Amino acid sequence: MNKTKTFDCVQFQRSIREKMLKEADYDLDKLIKGIEERLKTNDLYKFLIERQEKQSAIV
């Protein structure tokens, strides 16, 4: 059976990192601030934080 790759996770991650670095003009401080801003509007991140807070409240 001949398997073909349809998705390359490593390449995907590299391209996302490269895009984010370009947007930050290769400045790490700008990159960190950009990531923090994106997290504020990320639904998955909000869900995980809420779940973590609920679990902390139970314990």
N, CA, C and O of each residue as an XYZ file, in Angstrom:
236
protein
N       0.848     -1.171      0.000
C       0.000      0.000      0.000
C       0.900      1.243      0.000
O       1.841      1.332      0.789
N       0.618      2.163     -0.853
C       1.390      3.390     -0.970
C       0.664      4.529     -0.265
O      -0.415      4.949     -0.682
N       1.268      5.015      0.801
C       0.642      6.096      1.556
C       1.210      7.437      1.087
O       2.412      7.573      0.857
N       0.338      8.405      0.953
C       0.788      9.744      0.593
C       0.446     10.706      1.720
O      -0.588     10.578      2.376
N       1.324     11.659      1.931
C       1.074     12.661      2.960
C       0.045     13.653      2.456
O       0.105     14.116      1.317
N      -0.889     13.964      3.316
C      -1.873     14.978      2.947
C      -1.742     16.204      3.840
O      -2.242     17.275      3.498
N      -1.072     16.057      4.984
C      -0.910     17.184      5.889
C       0.429     17.055      6.602
O       0.719     16.021      7.204
N       1.230     18.085      6.536
C       2.533     18.095      7.191
C       2.462     19.058      8.378
O       2.534     20.275      8.210
N       2.323     18.504      9.560
C       2.144     19.302     10.777
C       3.357     20.188     11.045
O       3.199     21.348     11.425
N       4.553     19.662     10.856
C       5.768     20.445     11.114
C       5.835     21.645     10.187
O       6.119     22.759     10.625
N       5.577     21.422      8.921
C       5.593     22.526      7.959
C       4.504     23.552      8.282
O       4.723     24.756      8.152
N       3.357     23.079      8.695
C       2.266     23.969      9.083
C       2.690     24.862     10.245
O       2.477     26.074     10.211
N       3.289     24.264     11.271
C       3.740     25.023     12.434
C       4.815     26.033     12.048
O       4.800     27.171     12.517
N       5.741     25.621     11.200
C       6.794     26.529     10.747
C       6.218     27.725      9.996
O       6.645     28.861     10.203
N       5.260     27.467      9.137
C       4.693     28.564      8.354
C       3.921     29.535      9.250
O       3.959     30.744      9.022
N       3.225     29.023     10.263
C       2.505     29.891     11.201
C       3.495     30.732     11.993
O       3.303     31.938     12.149
N       4.562     30.097     12.497
C       5.573     30.839     13.255
C       6.216     31.922     12.395
O       6.418     33.048     12.852
N       6.533     31.582     11.162
C       7.150     32.543     10.247
C       6.210     33.718      9.991
O       6.643     34.870      9.982
N       4.951     33.436      9.788
C       3.961     34.492      9.558
C       3.879     35.419     10.770
O       3.863     36.641     10.626
N       3.828     34.827     11.965
C       3.732     35.631     13.177
C       4.980     36.479     13.383
O       4.882     37.630     13.808
N       6.155     35.922     13.086
C       7.395     36.684     13.213
C       7.437     37.845     12.226
O       7.873     38.943     12.573
N       6.988     37.607     11.001
C       6.954     38.684     10.009
C       6.024     39.797     10.456
O       6.357     40.975     10.322
N       4.856     39.435     10.989
C       3.901     40.430     11.471
C       4.500     41.255     12.610
O       4.159     42.427     12.772
N       5.387     40.652     13.397
C       6.017     41.338     14.521
C       7.344     41.987     14.114
O       8.094     42.454     14.971
N       7.629     42.015     12.834
C       8.890     42.574     12.323
C      10.100     41.921     12.985
O      11.111     42.581     13.226
N      10.000     40.633     13.277
C      11.065     39.833     13.880
C      11.519     40.390     15.233
O      12.671     40.208     15.629
N      10.624     41.057     15.926
C      10.881     41.605     17.262
C      10.167     40.703     18.270
O       8.944     40.566     18.232
N      10.935     40.092     19.167
C      10.339     39.136     20.100
C       9.351     39.788     21.056
O       8.353     39.167     21.421
N       9.603     41.014     21.466
C       8.656     41.698     22.350
C       7.320     41.914     21.643
O       6.258     41.714     22.232
N       7.382     42.321     20.381
C       6.148     42.501     19.599
C       5.448     41.169     19.403
O       4.220     41.096     19.441
N       6.226     40.114     19.192
C       5.661     38.781     19.005
C       4.898     38.345     20.252
O       3.774     37.851     20.157
N       5.503     38.527     21.402
C       4.857     38.139     22.660
C       3.573     38.936     22.875
O       2.552     38.373     23.267
N       3.619     40.226     22.622
C       2.423     41.057     22.785
C       1.326     40.620     21.816
O       0.148     40.593     22.172
N       1.724     40.280     20.591
C       0.751     39.815     19.608
C       0.088     38.513     20.033
O      -1.120     38.339     19.866
N       0.875     37.610     20.575
C       0.329     36.331     21.049
C      -0.636     36.572     22.198
O      -1.715     35.982     22.242
N      -0.249     37.441     23.131
C      -1.133     37.749     24.258
C      -2.439     38.359     23.779
O      -3.496     38.049     24.328
N      -2.393     39.213     22.776
C      -3.612     39.819     22.234
C      -4.487     38.767     21.550
O      -5.709     38.787     21.693
N      -3.868     37.859     20.816
C      -4.635     36.807     20.136
C      -5.320     35.892     21.135
O      -6.433     35.424     20.896
N      -4.652     35.637     22.260
C      -5.240     34.759     23.277
C      -6.512     35.351     23.864
O      -7.422     34.613     24.243
N      -6.584     36.662     23.942
C      -7.763     37.317     24.504
C      -9.018     37.028     23.686
O     -10.125     37.049     24.225
N      -8.859     36.762     22.400
C     -10.011     36.519     21.535
C     -10.124     35.062     21.092
O     -10.962     34.735     20.250
N      -9.297     34.192     21.645
C      -9.289     32.789     21.250
C     -10.310     32.011     22.078
O     -10.178     31.914     23.298
N     -11.320     31.460     21.422
C     -12.390     30.742     22.122
C     -11.891     29.502     22.855
O     -12.332     29.223     23.970
N     -10.980     28.760     22.244
C     -10.454     27.562     22.896
C      -9.691     27.939     24.158
O      -9.841     27.289     25.192
N      -8.884     28.973     24.082
C      -8.128     29.423     25.255
C      -9.076     29.848     26.380
O      -8.868     29.498     27.542
N     -10.117     30.603     26.024
C     -11.096     31.033     27.028
C     -11.754     29.831     27.694
O     -11.921     29.805     28.913
N     -12.126     28.837     26.893
C     -12.758     27.630     27.421
C     -11.826     26.907     28.388
O     -12.250     26.490     29.466
N     -10.557     26.758     28.005
C      -9.613     26.043     28.854
C      -9.348     26.779     30.164
O      -9.225     26.149     31.214
N      -9.260     28.093     30.110
C      -9.058     28.881     31.328
C     -10.275     28.759     32.244
O     -10.120     28.584     33.453
N     -11.472     28.849     31.690
C     -12.683     28.710     32.495
C     -12.753     27.333     33.141
O     -13.107     27.208     34.314
N     -12.420     26.313     32.385
C     -12.441     24.948     32.922
C     -11.415     24.797     34.047
O     -11.689     24.161     35.064
N     -10.247     25.381     33.858
C      -9.219     25.320     34.879
C      -9.666     26.042     36.152
O      -9.420     25.563     37.258
N     -10.315     27.182     35.996
C     -10.803     27.926     37.152
C     -11.887     27.148     37.887
O     -11.927     27.152     39.117
N     -12.764     26.481     37.143
C     -13.822     25.673     37.773
C     -13.230     24.525     38.550
O     -13.677     24.222     39.657
N     -12.211     23.871     37.973
C     -11.584     22.750     38.656
C     -10.846     23.221     39.913
O     -10.818     22.513     40.920
N     -10.262     24.390     39.854
C      -9.572     24.938     41.029
C     -10.559     25.266     42.134
O     -10.249     25.099     43.314
N     -11.748     25.732     41.762
C     -12.771     26.082     42.732
C     -13.312     24.840     43.438
O     -13.674     24.897     44.613
N     -13.365     23.725     42.723
C     -13.882     22.480     43.286
C     -12.901     21.904     44.302
O     -13.319     21.387     45.338
N     -11.641     21.984     44.029
C     -10.612     21.384     44.896
C     -10.340     22.226     46.074
O      -9.505     21.872     46.905
